[in-house]
Amino acid sequence: MKFTLTSILIALTATTTTFASPITVDVSVGTPGFTCPNRVDGFCHASNVHSGCTSDGEFYSDAMDVCGQCTCL
């Protein structure tokens, strides 16, 4: 039983990593993209920071103190 469960888990892991593909976001559908200074770009684009652009093209972020210099494209 242990051998079978291990085999299934290994096969499942190999299958999911083989078919995994990067997630792409179509900015024409959702929030337009934005750009930031190099020193804060990674932080401001992190999913847990909640940054983006309004439909009016204004930048917003939960961390405006750090990301305030970012601009919408």
MOKAMO-V608065 format. One record per residue. N is the residue number from 1. RES is the residue in one small letter. SS is DSSP state (helix for helix, strand for strand, loop for the rest). OMEGA is omega as a letter, one per 20 degrees, with the letter a starting at -180 (NA if undefined). Layout:
N|RES|SS|OMEGA, N|RES|SS|OMEGA
This chain:
1|m|loop|a, 2|k|helix|r, 3|f|helix|a, 4|t|helix|r, 5|l|helix|r, 6|t|helix|r, 7|s|helix|r, 8|i|helix|r, 9|l|helix|r, 10|i|helix|r, 11|a|helix|r, 12|l|helix|r, 13|t|helix|r, 14|a|helix|a, 15|t|helix|a, 16|t|helix|r, 17|t|helix|r, 18|t|helix|a, 19|f|helix|r, 20|a|loop|r, 21|s|loop|r, 22|p|loop|r, 23|i|loop|r, 24|t|loop|a, 25|v|loop|r, 26|d|loop|a, 27|v|loop|r, 28|s|loop|a, 29|v|loop|a, 30|g|loop|a, 31|t|loop|r, 32|p|loop|a, 33|g|loop|r, 34|f|strand|r, 35|t|strand|a, 36|c|loop|r, 37|p|loop|a, 38|n|helix|a, 39|r|helix|a, 40|v|helix|a, 41|d|helix|a, 42|g|helix|a, 43|f|helix|a, 44|c|helix|r, 45|h|loop|r, 46|a|loop|a, 47|s|loop|a, 48|n|loop|r, 49|v|loop|r, 50|h|loop|r, 51|s|strand|r, 52|g|strand|a, 53|c|strand|r, 54|t|loop|r, 55|s|loop|r, 56|d|loop|r, 57|g|loop|r, 58|e|loop|a, 59|f|strand|r, 60|y|strand|r, 61|s|strand|r, 62|d|loop|a, 63|a|loop|a, 64|m|helix|r, 65|d|helix|r, 66|v|helix|a, 67|c|helix|a, 68|g|loop|r, 69|q|loop|r, 70|c|loop|r, 71|t|strand|r, 72|c|strand|r, 73|l|loop|NA
